Amino acid sequence: MAHLVRLGRITVAIILTAAPVTGAISAERNMEKPAFASCTACHDLHGDTDKPGPDLRHLDGRQAGSLAGYRFSSAMRHSGITWNRKTLTDFLTDPQSLVPGNKMPFSGVSSEQERREIVEYLIGGGQ
């Protein structure tokens, strides 16, 4: 789609390529909204210290319970888990089963598709 803009004696054609940009933004929002939206009540990716859960930035390869500035449960600190696709998927499936005694009041994500989207968002470079 082109628009003509008159600048004094010069007419300039501005070609708008919003469709690909809009598509990319929509895809990002779709990844965040249905899957990660339920996580944002307690977690974020921006260092918001007002959230009850830890920041989930740079999760891949991080030792569970090791993020400075957050008070993890003893169970999480001593879990021996290193976050990756598999451990995050297992945790999202049943947090209390993987880390009994963790303080996250969450029973898990029952939808395999939603778990996959959250893992891809957090571990797959969606941040």
HELIX and SHEET records of a PDB file:
HELIX    1   1 ALA A   18  ASN A   30  1                                  13    
HELIX    2   2 MET A   31  PHE A   36  3                                   6    
HELIX    3   3 ALA A   37  CYS A   39  5                                   3    
HELIX    4   4 SER A   74  ARG A   77  1                                   4    
HELIX    5   5 ARG A   85  THR A   93  1                                   9    
HELIX    6   6 PRO A   95  LEU A   98  1                                   4    
HELIX    7   7 GLU A  112  ILE A  123  1                                  12    
SHEET    1   A 2 ALA A   2  LEU A   7  0                                        
SHEET    2   A 2 ILE A  10  ILE A  15 -1                                        
END                                                                             
